[in-house]
Amino acid sequence: MEKTLNVQGMTCGHCKMSVEGALKKLDGVSAAEVNLEAGKVDVTFDESKVNVDAMKEAIEEQGYDVEA
């Protein structure tokens, strides 16, 4: 399944790596692609293993806000 999350506060390559890294650590996430200009993250995941709340939590732990 694919989902796009709106993430506030990502401004640089470090932000991109933090968010992508945090998401890819989650069991069930196969891909995470940050678009800094749009403030969006495209996530490809197995919904039987991980849910959107877990992904939001992982991003928020990195210090960014996720809009539902």
PDB file of N, CA, C and O in Angstrom:
ATOM      1  N   MET A   1       0.843  -1.185   0.000  1.00  0.00           N
ATOM      2  CA  MET A   1       0.000   0.000   0.000  1.00  0.00           C
ATOM      3  C   MET A   1       0.884   1.243   0.000  1.00  0.00           C
ATOM      4  O   MET A   1       1.988   1.232   0.544  1.00  0.00           O
ATOM      5  N   GLU A   2       0.392   2.304  -0.610  1.00  0.00           N
ATOM      6  CA  GLU A   2       1.138   3.556  -0.614  1.00  0.00           C
ATOM      7  C   GLU A   2       0.330   4.655   0.043  1.00  0.00           C
ATOM      8  O   GLU A   2      -0.893   4.711  -0.085  1.00  0.00           O
ATOM      9  N   LYS A   3       1.030   5.528   0.747  1.00  0.00           N
ATOM     10  CA  LYS A   3       0.355   6.649   1.412  1.00  0.00           C
ATOM     11  C   LYS A   3       1.278   7.848   1.366  1.00  0.00           C
ATOM     12  O   LYS A   3       2.495   7.703   1.478  1.00  0.00           O
ATOM     13  N   THR A   4       0.709   9.033   1.203  1.00  0.00           N
ATOM     14  CA  THR A   4       1.491  10.260   1.250  1.00  0.00           C
ATOM     15  C   THR A   4       1.155  11.000   2.532  1.00  0.00           C
ATOM     16  O   THR A   4      -0.011  11.281   2.810  1.00  0.00           O
ATOM     17  N   LEU A   5       2.185  11.317   3.315  1.00  0.00           N
ATOM     18  CA  LEU A   5       2.006  12.061   4.554  1.00  0.00           C
ATOM     19  C   LEU A   5       2.501  13.486   4.357  1.00  0.00           C
ATOM     20  O   LEU A   5       3.519  13.710   3.702  1.00  0.00           O
ATOM     21  N   ASN A   6       1.784  14.444   4.922  1.00  0.00           N
ATOM     22  CA  ASN A   6       2.224  15.835   4.901  1.00  0.00           C
ATOM     23  C   ASN A   6       3.040  16.083   6.162  1.00  0.00           C
ATOM     24  O   ASN A   6       2.543  15.903   7.274  1.00  0.00           O
ATOM     25  N   VAL A   7       4.292  16.497   5.989  1.00  0.00           N
ATOM     26  CA  VAL A   7       5.182  16.679   7.130  1.00  0.00           C
ATOM     27  C   VAL A   7       5.707  18.108   7.146  1.00  0.00           C
ATOM     28  O   VAL A   7       6.275  18.585   6.163  1.00  0.00           O
ATOM     29  N   GLN A   8       5.511  18.785   8.274  1.00  0.00           N
ATOM     30  CA  GLN A   8       5.968  20.160   8.430  1.00  0.00           C
ATOM     31  C   GLN A   8       7.363  20.186   9.056  1.00  0.00           C
ATOM     32  O   GLN A   8       7.686  19.358   9.907  1.00  0.00           O
ATOM     33  N   GLY A   9       8.176  21.137   8.629  1.00  0.00           N
ATOM     34  CA  GLY A   9       9.453  21.370   9.296  1.00  0.00           C
ATOM     35  C   GLY A   9      10.667  20.743   8.635  1.00  0.00           C
ATOM     36  O   GLY A   9      11.782  20.901   9.131  1.00  0.00           O
ATOM     37  N   MET A  10      10.481  20.036   7.529  1.00  0.00           N
ATOM     38  CA  MET A  10      11.634  19.449   6.837  1.00  0.00           C
ATOM     39  C   MET A  10      12.221  20.509   5.905  1.00  0.00           C
ATOM     40  O   MET A  10      11.516  21.041   5.048  1.00  0.00           O
ATOM     41  N   THR A  11      13.502  20.815   6.069  1.00  0.00           N
ATOM     42  CA  THR A  11      14.084  21.906   5.284  1.00  0.00           C
ATOM     43  C   THR A  11      15.346  21.535   4.526  1.00  0.00           C
ATOM     44  O   THR A  11      15.762  22.271   3.632  1.00  0.00           O
ATOM     45  N   CYS A  12      15.970  20.400   4.864  1.00  0.00           N
ATOM     46  CA  CYS A  12      17.290  20.138   4.291  1.00  0.00           C
ATOM     47  C   CYS A  12      17.512  18.648   4.084  1.00  0.00           C
ATOM     48  O   CYS A  12      16.655  17.823   4.404  1.00  0.00           O
ATOM     49  N   GLY A  13      18.660  18.328   3.551  1.00  0.00           N
ATOM     50  CA  GLY A  13      19.001  16.931   3.306  1.00  0.00           C
ATOM     51  C   GLY A  13      19.050  16.110   4.581  1.00  0.00           C
ATOM     52  O   GLY A  13      18.704  14.929   4.577  1.00  0.00           O
ATOM     53  N   HIS A  14      19.480  16.736   5.678  1.00  0.00           N
ATOM     54  CA  HIS A  14      19.526  16.017   6.951  1.00  0.00           C
ATOM     55  C   HIS A  14      18.117  15.632   7.392  1.00  0.00           C
ATOM     56  O   HIS A  14      17.882  14.524   7.874  1.00  0.00           O
ATOM     57  N   CYS A  15      17.170  16.582   7.216  1.00  0.00           N
ATOM     58  CA  CYS A  15      15.770  16.307   7.556  1.00  0.00           C
ATOM     59  C   CYS A  15      15.258  15.120   6.747  1.00  0.00           C
ATOM     60  O   CYS A  15      14.625  14.205   7.274  1.00  0.00           O
ATOM     61  N   LYS A  16      15.550  15.165   5.461  1.00  0.00           N
ATOM     62  CA  LYS A  16      15.129  14.106   4.551  1.00  0.00           C
ATOM     63  C   LYS A  16      15.655  12.750   5.015  1.00  0.00           C
ATOM     64  O   LYS A  16      14.912  11.769   5.054  1.00  0.00           O
ATOM     65  N   MET A  17      16.933  12.702   5.363  1.00  0.00           N
ATOM     66  CA  MET A  17      17.534  11.435   5.805  1.00  0.00           C
ATOM     67  C   MET A  17      16.951  10.974   7.135  1.00  0.00           C
ATOM     68  O   MET A  17      16.742   9.778   7.340  1.00  0.00           O
ATOM     69  N   SER A  18      16.688  11.917   8.045  1.00  0.00           N
ATOM     70  CA  SER A  18      16.111  11.558   9.345  1.00  0.00           C
ATOM     71  C   SER A  18      14.753  10.912   9.183  1.00  0.00           C
ATOM     72  O   SER A  18      14.478   9.862   9.763  1.00  0.00           O
ATOM     73  N   VAL A  19      13.906  11.546   8.392  1.00  0.00           N
ATOM     74  CA  VAL A  19      12.531  11.053   8.221  1.00  0.00           C
ATOM     75  C   VAL A  19      12.532   9.730   7.463  1.00  0.00           C
ATOM     76  O   VAL A  19      11.859   8.781   7.865  1.00  0.00           O
ATOM     77  N   GLU A  20      13.289   9.665   6.365  1.00  0.00           N
ATOM     78  CA  GLU A  20      13.338   8.411   5.589  1.00  0.00           C
ATOM     79  C   GLU A  20      13.916   7.283   6.443  1.00  0.00           C
ATOM     80  O   GLU A  20      13.421   6.156   6.409  1.00  0.00           O
ATOM     81  N   GLY A  21      14.962   7.590   7.206  1.00  0.00           N
ATOM     82  CA  GLY A  21      15.600   6.571   8.045  1.00  0.00           C
ATOM     83  C   GLY A  21      14.663   6.055   9.116  1.00  0.00           C
ATOM     84  O   GLY A  21      14.590   4.852   9.367  1.00  0.00           O
ATOM     85  N   ALA A  22      13.934   6.986   9.756  1.00  0.00           N
ATOM     86  CA  ALA A  22      13.012   6.591  10.821  1.00  0.00           C
ATOM     87  C   ALA A  22      11.915   5.690  10.273  1.00  0.00           C
ATOM     88  O   ALA A  22      11.534   4.709  10.911  1.00  0.00           O
ATOM     89  N   LEU A  23      11.408   6.026   9.087  1.00  0.00           N
ATOM     90  CA  LEU A  23      10.339   5.218   8.500  1.00  0.00           C
ATOM     91  C   LEU A  23      10.846   3.853   8.061  1.00  0.00           C
ATOM     92  O   LEU A  23      10.170   2.843   8.255  1.00  0.00           O
ATOM     93  N   LYS A  24      12.038   3.824   7.468  1.00  0.00           N
ATOM     94  CA  LYS A  24      12.557   2.548   6.961  1.00  0.00           C
ATOM     95  C   LYS A  24      12.914   1.578   8.085  1.00  0.00           C
ATOM     96  O   LYS A  24      13.030   0.375   7.852  1.00  0.00           O
ATOM     97  N   LYS A  25      13.089   2.097   9.307  1.00  0.00           N
ATOM     98  CA  LYS A  25      13.365   1.219  10.451  1.00  0.00           C
ATOM     99  C   LYS A  25      12.128   0.459  10.882  1.00  0.00           C
ATOM    100  O   LYS A  25      12.231  -0.577  11.539  1.00  0.00           O
ATOM    101  N   LEU A  26      10.962   0.962  10.521  1.00  0.00           N
ATOM    102  CA  LEU A  26       9.717   0.304  10.927  1.00  0.00           C
ATOM    103  C   LEU A  26       9.527  -0.993  10.142  1.00  0.00           C
ATOM    104  O   LEU A  26       9.721  -1.036   8.927  1.00  0.00           O
ATOM    105  N   ASP A  27       9.147  -2.038  10.858  1.00  0.00           N
ATOM    106  CA  ASP A  27       8.884  -3.313  10.196  1.00  0.00           C
ATOM    107  C   ASP A  27       7.660  -3.156   9.307  1.00  0.00           C
ATOM    108  O   ASP A  27       6.597  -2.755   9.781  1.00  0.00           O
ATOM    109  N   GLY A  28       7.799  -3.467   8.033  1.00  0.00           N
ATOM    110  CA  GLY A  28       6.666  -3.366   7.122  1.00  0.00           C
ATOM    111  C   GLY A  28       6.784  -2.217   6.144  1.00  0.00           C
ATOM    112  O   GLY A  28       6.083  -2.194   5.132  1.00  0.00           O
ATOM    113  N   VAL A  29       7.670  -1.250   6.430  1.00  0.00           N
ATOM    114  CA  VAL A  29       7.872  -0.142   5.493  1.00  0.00           C
ATOM    115  C   VAL A  29       8.939  -0.555   4.489  1.00  0.00           C
ATOM    116  O   VAL A  29      10.068  -0.865   4.870  1.00  0.00           O
ATOM    117  N   SER A  30       8.582  -0.561   3.207  1.00  0.00           N
ATOM    118  CA  SER A  30       9.554  -0.986   2.191  1.00  0.00           C
ATOM    119  C   SER A  30      10.226   0.192   1.510  1.00  0.00           C
ATOM    120  O   SER A  30      11.333   0.055   0.989  1.00  0.00           O
ATOM    121  N   ALA A  31       9.568   1.355   1.505  1.00  0.00           N
ATOM    122  CA  ALA A  31      10.173   2.524   0.864  1.00  0.00           C
ATOM    123  C   ALA A  31       9.620   3.796   1.475  1.00  0.00           C
ATOM    124  O   ALA A  31       8.454   3.863   1.865  1.00  0.00           O
ATOM    125  N   ALA A  32      10.486   4.816   1.553  1.00  0.00           N
ATOM    126  CA  ALA A  32      10.068   6.136   2.026  1.00  0.00           C
ATOM    127  C   ALA A  32      10.805   7.160   1.182  1.00  0.00           C
ATOM    128  O   ALA A  32      12.031   7.124   1.080  1.00  0.00           O
ATOM    129  N   GLU A  33      10.058   8.069   0.578  1.00  0.00           N
ATOM    130  CA  GLU A  33      10.665   9.068  -0.301  1.00  0.00           C
ATOM    131  C   GLU A  33      10.160  10.449   0.095  1.00  0.00           C
ATOM    132  O   GLU A  33       8.973  10.751  -0.021  1.00  0.00           O
ATOM    133  N   VAL A  34      11.098  11.293   0.571  1.00  0.00           N
ATOM    134  CA  VAL A  34      10.740  12.643   1.001  1.00  0.00           C
ATOM    135  C   VAL A  34      10.827  13.616  -0.167  1.00  0.00           C
ATOM    136  O   VAL A  34      11.786  13.592  -0.938  1.00  0.00           O
ATOM    137  N   ASN A  35       9.818  14.471  -0.291  1.00  0.00           N
ATOM    138  CA  ASN A  35       9.855  15.583  -1.237  1.00  0.00           C
ATOM    139  C   ASN A  35       9.891  16.847  -0.388  1.00  0.00           C
ATOM    140  O   ASN A  35       8.863  17.297   0.119  1.00  0.00           O
ATOM    141  N   LEU A  36      11.094  17.421  -0.237  1.00  0.00           N
ATOM    142  CA  LEU A  36      11.264  18.581   0.642  1.00  0.00           C
ATOM    143  C   LEU A  36      10.431  19.775   0.195  1.00  0.00           C
ATOM    144  O   LEU A  36       9.793  20.427   1.022  1.00  0.00           O
ATOM    145  N   GLU A  37      10.430  20.072  -1.111  1.00  0.00           N
ATOM    146  CA  GLU A  37       9.720  21.245  -1.621  1.00  0.00           C
ATOM    147  C   GLU A  37       8.226  21.166  -1.288  1.00  0.00           C
ATOM    148  O   GLU A  37       7.614  22.161  -0.899  1.00  0.00           O
ATOM    149  N   ALA A  38       7.656  19.983  -1.444  1.00  0.00           N
ATOM    150  CA  ALA A  38       6.216  19.820  -1.224  1.00  0.00           C
ATOM    151  C   ALA A  38       5.883  19.552   0.240  1.00  0.00           C
ATOM    152  O   ALA A  38       4.725  19.659   0.644  1.00  0.00           O
ATOM    153  N   GLY A  39       6.899  19.201   1.040  1.00  0.00           N
ATOM    154  CA  GLY A  39       6.640  18.850   2.435  1.00  0.00           C
ATOM    155  C   GLY A  39       5.862  17.560   2.554  1.00  0.00           C
ATOM    156  O   GLY A  39       5.000  17.413   3.421  1.00  0.00           O
ATOM    157  N   LYS A  40       6.176  16.623   1.671  1.00  0.00           N
ATOM    158  CA  LYS A  40       5.442  15.354   1.659  1.00  0.00           C
ATOM    159  C   LYS A  40       6.401  14.166   1.730  1.00  0.00           C
ATOM    160  O   LYS A  40       7.562  14.253   1.330  1.00  0.00           O
ATOM    161  N   VAL A  41       5.886  13.071   2.245  1.00  0.00           N
ATOM    162  CA  VAL A  41       6.637  11.817   2.279  1.00  0.00           C
ATOM    163  C   VAL A  41       5.751  10.739   1.676  1.00  0.00           C
ATOM    164  O   VAL A  41       4.643  10.497   2.155  1.00  0.00           O
ATOM    165  N   ASP A  42       6.242  10.092   0.625  1.00  0.00           N
ATOM    166  CA  ASP A  42       5.538   8.949   0.041  1.00  0.00           C
ATOM    167  C   ASP A  42       6.075   7.692   0.702  1.00  0.00           C
ATOM    168  O   ASP A  42       7.277   7.430   0.660  1.00  0.00           O
ATOM    169  N   VAL A  43       5.199   6.923   1.306  1.00  0.00           N
ATOM    170  CA  VAL A  43       5.613   5.713   2.011  1.00  0.00           C
ATOM    171  C   VAL A  43       4.946   4.506   1.372  1.00  0.00           C
ATOM    172  O   VAL A  43       3.740   4.509   1.124  1.00  0.00           O
ATOM    173  N   THR A  44       5.735   3.482   1.108  1.00  0.00           N
ATOM    174  CA  THR A  44       5.201   2.210   0.626  1.00  0.00           C
ATOM    175  C   THR A  44       5.336   1.219   1.775  1.00  0.00           C
ATOM    176  O   THR A  44       6.425   1.033   2.319  1.00  0.00           O
ATOM    177  N   PHE A  45       4.221   0.584   2.142  1.00  0.00           N
ATOM    178  CA  PHE A  45       4.258  -0.267   3.330  1.00  0.00           C
ATOM    179  C   PHE A  45       3.279  -1.424   3.239  1.00  0.00           C
ATOM    180  O   PHE A  45       2.372  -1.441   2.407  1.00  0.00           O
ATOM    181  N   ASP A  46       3.493  -2.387   4.118  1.00  0.00           N
ATOM    182  CA  ASP A  46       2.617  -3.553   4.244  1.00  0.00           C
ATOM    183  C   ASP A  46       1.659  -3.258   5.395  1.00  0.00           C
ATOM    184  O   ASP A  46       2.067  -3.230   6.556  1.00  0.00           O
ATOM    185  N   GLU A  47       0.390  -3.040   5.072  1.00  0.00           N
ATOM    186  CA  GLU A  47      -0.541  -2.616   6.114  1.00  0.00           C
ATOM    187  C   GLU A  47      -0.871  -3.711   7.125  1.00  0.00           C
ATOM    188  O   GLU A  47      -1.517  -3.443   8.138  1.00  0.00           O
ATOM    189  N   SER A  48      -0.438  -4.930   6.862  1.00  0.00           N
ATOM    190  CA  SER A  48      -0.652  -5.981   7.866  1.00  0.00           C
ATOM    191  C   SER A  48       0.432  -5.910   8.954  1.00  0.00           C
ATOM    192  O   SER A  48       0.305  -6.544  10.002  1.00  0.00           O
ATOM    193  N   LYS A  49       1.499  -5.135   8.698  1.00  0.00           N
ATOM    194  CA  LYS A  49       2.599  -5.047   9.666  1.00  0.00           C
ATOM    195  C   LYS A  49       2.727  -3.687  10.335  1.00  0.00           C
ATOM    196  O   LYS A  49       3.200  -3.597  11.468  1.00  0.00           O
ATOM    197  N   VAL A  50       2.313  -2.632   9.649  1.00  0.00           N
ATOM    198  CA  VAL A  50       2.526  -1.285  10.197  1.00  0.00           C
ATOM    199  C   VAL A  50       1.356  -0.390   9.807  1.00  0.00           C
ATOM    200  O   VAL A  50       0.779  -0.538   8.729  1.00  0.00           O
ATOM    201  N   ASN A  51       1.010   0.546  10.699  1.00  0.00           N
ATOM    202  CA  ASN A  51      -0.103   1.448  10.377  1.00  0.00           C
ATOM    203  C   ASN A  51       0.386   2.895  10.321  1.00  0.00           C
ATOM    204  O   ASN A  51       1.528   3.198  10.669  1.00  0.00           O
ATOM    205  N   VAL A  52      -0.499   3.767   9.880  1.00  0.00           N
ATOM    206  CA  VAL A  52      -0.136   5.167   9.689  1.00  0.00           C
ATOM    207  C   VAL A  52       0.218   5.825  11.020  1.00  0.00           C
ATOM    208  O   VAL A  52       1.103   6.679  11.075  1.00  0.00           O
ATOM    209  N   ASP A  53      -0.468   5.433  12.087  1.00  0.00           N
ATOM    210  CA  ASP A  53      -0.146   6.014  13.394  1.00  0.00           C
ATOM    211  C   ASP A  53       1.292   5.737  13.794  1.00  0.00           C
ATOM    212  O   ASP A  53       1.965   6.613  14.338  1.00  0.00           O
ATOM    213  N   ALA A  54       1.771   4.528  13.530  1.00  0.00           N
ATOM    214  CA  ALA A  54       3.157   4.185  13.852  1.00  0.00           C
ATOM    215  C   ALA A  54       4.123   5.023  13.017  1.00  0.00           C
ATOM    216  O   ALA A  54       5.171   5.440  13.509  1.00  0.00           O
ATOM    217  N   MET A  55       3.770   5.267  11.760  1.00  0.00           N
ATOM    218  CA  MET A  55       4.628   6.077  10.888  1.00  0.00           C
ATOM    219  C   MET A  55       4.646   7.529  11.365  1.00  0.00           C
ATOM    220  O   MET A  55       5.698   8.167  11.389  1.00  0.00           O
ATOM    221  N   LYS A  56       3.466   8.050  11.748  1.00  0.00           N
ATOM    222  CA  LYS A  56       3.400   9.421  12.252  1.00  0.00           C
ATOM    223  C   LYS A  56       4.249   9.561  13.513  1.00  0.00           C
ATOM    224  O   LYS A  56       4.967  10.545  13.687  1.00  0.00           O
ATOM    225  N   GLU A  57       4.154   8.564  14.387  1.00  0.00           N
ATOM    226  CA  GLU A  57       4.913   8.585  15.629  1.00  0.00           C
ATOM    227  C   GLU A  57       6.419   8.602  15.347  1.00  0.00           C
ATOM    228  O   GLU A  57       7.168   9.346  15.980  1.00  0.00           O
ATOM    229  N   ALA A  58       6.851   7.776  14.395  1.00  0.00           N
ATOM    230  CA  ALA A  58       8.280   7.707  14.053  1.00  0.00           C
ATOM    231  C   ALA A  58       8.774   9.051  13.532  1.00  0.00           C
ATOM    232  O   ALA A  58       9.886   9.473  13.852  1.00  0.00           O
ATOM    233  N   ILE A  59       7.950   9.722  12.731  1.00  0.00           N
ATOM    234  CA  ILE A  59       8.337  11.031  12.182  1.00  0.00           C
ATOM    235  C   ILE A  59       8.345  12.084  13.288  1.00  0.00           C
ATOM    236  O   ILE A  59       9.251  12.915  13.361  1.00  0.00           O
ATOM    237  N   GLU A  60       7.327  12.039  14.147  1.00  0.00           N
ATOM    238  CA  GLU A  60       7.242  13.023  15.223  1.00  0.00           C
ATOM    239  C   GLU A  60       8.381  12.863  16.223  1.00  0.00           C
ATOM    240  O   GLU A  60       8.832  13.845  16.813  1.00  0.00           O
ATOM    241  N   GLU A  61       8.852  11.623  16.418  1.00  0.00           N
ATOM    242  CA  GLU A  61      10.001  11.396  17.295  1.00  0.00           C
ATOM    243  C   GLU A  61      11.262  12.066  16.746  1.00  0.00           C
ATOM    244  O   GLU A  61      12.181  12.379  17.504  1.00  0.00           O
ATOM    245  N   GLN A  62      11.304  12.284  15.434  1.00  0.00           N
ATOM    246  CA  GLN A  62      12.444  12.964  14.821  1.00  0.00           C
ATOM    247  C   GLN A  62      12.310  14.485  14.948  1.00  0.00           C
ATOM    248  O   GLN A  62      13.232  15.223  14.598  1.00  0.00           O
ATOM    249  N   GLY A  63      11.176  14.943  15.442  1.00  0.00           N
ATOM    250  CA  GLY A  63      10.995  16.381  15.663  1.00  0.00           C
ATOM    251  C   GLY A  63      10.191  17.117  14.604  1.00  0.00           C
ATOM    252  O   GLY A  63      10.252  18.344  14.514  1.00  0.00           O
ATOM    253  N   TYR A  64       9.437  16.372  13.801  1.00  0.00           N
ATOM    254  CA  TYR A  64       8.639  17.000  12.734  1.00  0.00           C
ATOM    255  C   TYR A  64       7.155  16.782  13.016  1.00  0.00           C
ATOM    256  O   TYR A  64       6.775  15.815  13.676  1.00  0.00           O
ATOM    257  N   ASP A  65       6.328  17.680  12.516  1.00  0.00           N
ATOM    258  CA  ASP A  65       4.886  17.559  12.705  1.00  0.00           C
ATOM    259  C   ASP A  65       4.264  16.918  11.467  1.00  0.00           C
ATOM    260  O   ASP A  65       4.590  17.262  10.331  1.00  0.00           O
ATOM    261  N   VAL A  66       3.367  15.983  11.722  1.00  0.00           N
ATOM    262  CA  VAL A  66       2.657  15.313  10.625  1.00  0.00           C
ATOM    263  C   VAL A  66       1.220  15.795  10.634  1.00  0.00           C
ATOM    264  O   VAL A  66       0.554  15.781  11.669  1.00  0.00           O
ATOM    265  N   GLU A  67       0.744  16.226   9.463  1.00  0.00           N
ATOM    266  CA  GLU A  67      -0.658  16.610   9.321  1.00  0.00           C
ATOM    267  C   GLU A  67      -1.435  15.392   8.865  1.00  0.00           C
ATOM    268  O   GLU A  67      -1.001  14.654   7.980  1.00  0.00           O
ATOM    269  N   ALA A  68      -2.585  15.192   9.478  1.00  0.00           N
ATOM    270  CA  ALA A  68      -3.400  14.026   9.107  1.00  0.00           C
ATOM    271  C   ALA A  68      -3.916  14.171   7.677  1.00  0.00           C
ATOM    272  O   ALA A  68      -4.621  13.291   7.183  1.00  0.00           O
TER     273      ALA A  68
END
